[in-house]
């Protein structure tokens, strides 16, 4: 027996989803670290720790609306790598315990797998090959492609929506929930690609996050998320978003959730090369029909 739709709990969306890259790691400082230390064990540098603390203060300012908001909470998802967990530890210092709903280690938002121990000279050649092949589809030997990361991030999103639908993150009608996902540069870009339905070509345009740089996806009044509510047009452009992608983010800031923005070519025109001609033919056909109707009307008179 199915339950009445009016009895189902109303989906209450988080006000913000904040994507954060980890702080500077030893691997960012010296690529040779990967030859002796597994990628997941690479630690933060002292600068990375400072960056994470500063990011915590910055994110606190965002989710608290500069200290003006009163009823808000935050929930963290974190990659299992040492550098991301350490980044969370430092970010967490900015938040009082009463503001934290919880934290969950999420393996599906880990770094792209580059193989096991990485020989520096060999990896340099492999990354040069990736530039020629394309970042999204190139698979590292014994590792992953960005397309592989896309698949597991998609699975994580399904779990994220389930958490939202089951109201596991919901703290009541008067409380704003904020999600913070502490991950890696490519994984965060893939998350945005999946969420906003960007194409592979659009993904290839994107610049990587800086260490402890974060992106704020904020819920608009129409129920859709947008990067253009918190961030400026200039910031979006500096991240590699094309003019069409920027306009789309601005549209999402006020759009009603569930609507498709059909004004941009990657939704339709990029898949077909005849639509402009067919539209002209359709308009000509409409004009012909109107003329025929007018002629018939005059004849009947």
C-alpha positions as CSV (number, residue, x, y, z in Angstrom):
1,X,0.0,0.0,0.0
2,X,1.6,3.3,-1.1
3,X,1.7,6.2,1.2
4,X,-0.1,9.4,0.3
5,X,2.2,12.0,-1.2
6,X,0.9,14.6,1.2
7,X,2.2,12.5,4.1
8,X,5.8,12.3,2.8
9,X,8.3,14.6,4.4
10,X,9.1,17.7,2.5
11,X,12.6,17.8,1.0
12,X,14.6,20.5,2.8
13,X,17.8,21.3,0.9
14,X,21.1,22.5,2.5
15,X,21.6,26.2,2.0
16,X,25.1,25.7,0.8
17,X,27.4,23.0,-0.5
18,X,31.1,24.1,-0.1
19,X,33.8,22.3,-1.9
20,X,37.3,22.6,-0.5
21,X,40.7,21.4,-1.7
22,X,43.2,20.2,0.9
23,X,46.0,22.5,2.0
24,X,49.5,22.3,0.6
25,X,50.9,18.8,0.9
26,X,54.4,17.5,0.8
27,X,53.6,16.1,-2.6
28,X,52.7,19.6,-3.9
29,X,56.1,20.8,-2.6
30,X,58.2,17.9,-3.9
31,X,56.9,15.3,-6.4
32,X,59.6,12.9,-5.3
33,X,57.6,12.3,-2.1
34,X,55.3,10.0,-4.1
35,X,58.2,7.6,-4.9
36,X,58.5,6.5,-1.3
37,X,55.2,7.4,0.4
38,X,51.8,6.2,-0.8
39,X,49.6,9.0,-2.1
40,X,47.0,8.6,0.6
41,X,49.7,9.0,3.3
42,X,51.2,12.3,2.0
43,X,50.9,14.8,4.9
44,X,50.3,18.6,4.9
45,X,53.2,21.0,5.1
46,X,53.4,23.6,7.8
47,X,52.0,26.1,5.3
48,X,49.2,23.7,4.4
49,X,48.2,23.6,8.1
50,X,48.1,27.5,8.1
51,X,46.1,27.5,4.9
52,X,43.6,25.0,6.4
53,X,43.1,27.2,9.5
54,X,42.6,30.3,7.3
55,X,40.1,28.3,5.2
56,X,38.2,27.4,8.3
57,X,37.8,31.0,9.3
58,X,36.7,31.9,5.8
59,X,34.1,29.1,5.6
60,X,32.9,30.0,9.0
61,X,32.3,33.5,7.8
62,X,30.4,32.2,4.8
63,X,28.0,29.8,6.6
64,X,27.4,32.3,9.4
65,X,26.7,35.1,7.0
66,X,29.6,37.1,8.6
67,X,28.3,36.3,12.0
68,X,24.8,37.7,11.3
69,X,23.0,34.3,11.0
70,X,22.0,32.5,14.2
71,X,20.4,29.2,13.3
72,X,22.9,27.4,11.2
73,X,24.7,24.1,11.3
74,X,27.5,22.4,9.3
75,X,28.1,18.8,8.2
76,X,31.5,17.7,6.8
77,X,32.3,15.0,4.3
78,X,36.0,14.3,3.9
79,X,38.3,12.2,1.7
80,X,40.1,9.4,3.6
81,X,43.6,10.7,2.7
82,X,45.9,12.0,5.4
83,X,46.1,15.5,3.9
84,X,42.4,15.9,3.6
85,X,41.7,14.6,7.2
86,X,44.4,17.0,8.5
87,X,42.8,19.8,6.6
88,X,39.4,19.0,8.2
89,X,41.0,18.9,11.6
90,X,42.4,22.5,11.1
91,X,39.2,23.8,9.5
92,X,37.2,22.4,12.4
93,X,39.0,24.6,14.9
94,X,36.9,27.6,13.6
95,X,33.6,25.9,14.5
96,X,32.1,25.5,18.0
97,X,30.9,21.9,18.7
98,X,27.3,23.0,18.9
99,X,27.4,24.1,15.2
100,X,28.7,20.7,13.9
101,X,26.1,18.1,12.9
102,X,28.7,15.6,12.1
103,X,31.6,14.5,9.9
104,X,31.8,11.5,7.7
105,X,34.8,9.9,5.9
106,X,33.7,9.4,2.3
107,X,36.1,7.2,0.1
108,X,34.3,8.1,-3.1
109,X,35.6,11.7,-2.9
110,X,39.2,10.6,-2.7
111,X,42.0,11.8,-5.0
112,X,42.2,10.4,-8.6
113,X,44.2,7.2,-8.4
114,X,47.6,7.7,-10.2
115,X,48.8,4.1,-9.6
116,X,50.8,3.0,-6.6
117,X,54.3,4.4,-5.9
118,X,55.0,7.0,-8.5
119,X,58.4,7.1,-10.2
120,X,59.0,10.9,-10.7
121,X,60.6,10.8,-14.2
122,X,58.0,8.3,-15.5
123,X,55.1,10.3,-14.1
124,X,56.3,13.4,-15.8
125,X,56.2,11.7,-19.2
126,X,52.8,10.2,-18.4
127,X,51.3,13.6,-17.5
128,X,52.7,15.1,-20.7
129,X,50.9,12.3,-22.6
130,X,47.7,13.2,-20.7
131,X,47.9,16.7,-22.0
132,X,48.0,15.4,-25.6
133,X,45.3,12.8,-25.0
134,X,42.9,14.9,-22.9
135,X,42.5,15.2,-19.1
136,X,39.1,13.7,-18.8
137,X,39.5,10.3,-20.6
138,X,43.2,9.7,-20.0
139,X,43.7,6.8,-17.6
140,X,46.9,6.6,-15.6
141,X,48.6,3.2,-15.8
142,X,47.4,1.2,-12.8
143,X,45.2,4.2,-12.0
144,X,42.1,6.1,-13.0
145,X,40.9,8.6,-15.5
146,X,38.8,11.6,-14.6
147,X,35.9,9.7,-16.2
148,X,36.4,7.0,-13.6
149,X,36.3,9.6,-10.9
150,X,33.1,10.9,-12.4
151,X,31.5,7.5,-11.9
152,X,32.3,7.3,-8.2
153,X,31.4,10.9,-7.6
154,X,28.0,10.2,-9.3
155,X,27.5,7.4,-6.8
156,X,28.4,9.6,-3.9
157,X,25.8,12.2,-5.1
158,X,23.1,9.5,-5.0
159,X,24.0,8.8,-1.4
160,X,24.1,12.6,-0.7
161,X,20.5,13.0,-2.0
162,X,19.4,9.9,0.0
163,X,20.8,11.6,3.2
164,X,18.9,14.7,2.3
165,X,15.7,12.9,1.5
166,X,15.9,10.8,4.7
167,X,16.4,14.1,6.5
168,X,19.6,12.8,8.2
169,X,21.1,16.2,7.9
170,X,18.0,18.1,8.7
171,X,18.1,20.1,12.0
172,X,14.6,21.5,11.9
173,X,12.5,24.1,10.1
174,X,14.4,27.1,11.5
175,X,17.9,25.8,10.9
176,X,20.1,26.3,7.9
177,X,22.2,23.3,7.0
178,X,25.5,23.7,5.2
179,X,27.6,20.8,3.7
180,X,31.4,21.1,3.5
181,X,33.2,18.5,1.3
182,X,36.9,18.5,1.8
183,X,38.5,16.7,-1.1
184,X,40.9,17.2,-4.0
185,X,41.2,19.4,-7.0
186,X,40.2,17.1,-9.8
187,X,37.5,15.4,-7.7
188,X,35.9,18.8,-6.8
189,X,35.9,19.9,-10.5
190,X,34.3,16.6,-11.4
191,X,31.7,17.2,-8.7
192,X,30.8,20.5,-10.3
193,X,30.7,19.0,-13.7
194,X,28.3,16.3,-12.6
195,X,26.1,18.7,-10.6
196,X,25.8,21.4,-13.3
197,X,25.7,18.9,-16.2
198,X,28.8,20.4,-17.8
199,X,30.2,18.7,-20.9
200,X,33.6,17.1,-21.3
201,X,34.8,20.1,-23.3
202,X,33.6,22.4,-20.6
203,X,35.4,20.3,-18.0
204,X,38.6,20.6,-20.0
205,X,38.4,24.4,-19.7
206,X,38.4,24.4,-15.9
207,X,41.4,25.4,-13.8
208,X,42.4,23.5,-10.7
209,X,41.5,24.7,-7.2
210,X,44.4,26.3,-5.3
211,X,45.3,24.7,-2.0
212,X,42.5,25.3,0.5
213,X,40.6,27.3,-2.1
214,X,36.9,26.7,-1.8
215,X,33.8,27.1,-4.1
216,X,30.4,27.9,-2.6
217,X,27.3,26.5,-4.3
218,X,24.4,28.4,-2.7
219,X,20.7,27.7,-2.9
220,X,18.8,30.4,-4.7
221,X,15.2,31.6,-4.0
222,X,13.9,29.3,-6.8
223,X,15.4,26.2,-5.3
224,X,18.4,25.7,-7.6
225,X,22.1,26.0,-6.6
226,X,24.5,28.5,-8.2
227,X,28.1,29.5,-7.9
228,X,27.1,33.1,-8.9
229,X,25.3,33.9,-5.6
230,X,28.4,34.0,-3.5
231,X,31.1,34.3,-6.2
232,X,31.6,37.2,-8.7
233,X,31.5,36.9,-12.4
234,X,35.3,37.7,-12.5
235,X,35.9,34.7,-10.1
236,X,33.9,32.4,-12.3
237,X,35.8,33.5,-15.4
238,X,39.2,33.0,-13.6
239,X,38.2,29.4,-12.9
240,X,37.8,28.7,-16.6
241,X,34.1,29.0,-17.0
242,X,33.1,30.2,-20.5
243,X,30.8,33.2,-21.0
244,X,27.9,30.8,-21.6
245,X,28.7,28.9,-18.4
246,X,28.8,32.1,-16.4
247,X,25.5,33.2,-17.8
248,X,24.0,29.8,-16.9
249,X,25.2,30.2,-13.3
250,X,23.6,33.7,-13.1
251,X,20.4,32.2,-14.5
252,X,20.5,29.4,-11.9
253,X,20.8,32.0,-9.1
254,X,17.1,32.9,-9.6
255,X,15.7,29.9,-11.7
256,X,13.0,27.6,-10.4
257,X,14.4,24.2,-9.5
258,X,13.7,21.6,-12.2
259,X,13.6,24.0,-15.1
260,X,16.1,23.5,-17.9
261,X,17.9,26.5,-19.3
262,X,17.4,26.0,-23.0
263,X,19.2,29.2,-24.1
264,X,22.6,27.6,-24.1
265,X,24.0,25.4,-26.9
266,X,25.4,22.5,-24.9
267,X,21.9,21.5,-23.9
268,X,20.7,20.9,-27.5
269,X,22.4,22.8,-30.3
270,X,25.8,21.2,-29.8
271,X,24.3,17.8,-30.5
272,X,22.6,18.7,-33.8
273,X,23.7,20.9,-36.7
274,X,20.3,21.3,-38.4
275,X,18.2,22.9,-35.7
276,X,18.7,26.5,-36.9
277,X,17.6,25.5,-40.4
278,X,14.7,23.5,-39.2
279,X,13.5,26.4,-37.1
280,X,13.6,28.6,-40.2
281,X,11.7,26.0,-42.1
282,X,9.2,25.8,-39.3
283,X,8.7,29.5,-39.3
284,X,8.3,29.5,-43.1
285,X,5.8,26.8,-42.8
286,X,3.8,28.7,-40.2
287,X,3.8,31.8,-42.4
288,X,2.6,29.6,-45.3
289,X,-0.2,28.2,-43.2
290,X,-1.3,31.7,-42.1
291,X,-1.4,32.9,-45.7
292,X,-3.4,29.8,-46.7
293,X,-5.9,30.5,-43.9
294,X,-6.2,34.1,-44.9
295,X,-6.8,33.1,-48.6
296,X,-9.5,30.6,-47.6
297,X,-11.1,33.2,-45.4
298,X,-11.2,35.8,-48.2
299,X,-12.6,33.2,-50.6
300,X,-15.4,32.3,-48.2
301,X,-16.3,36.0,-47.9
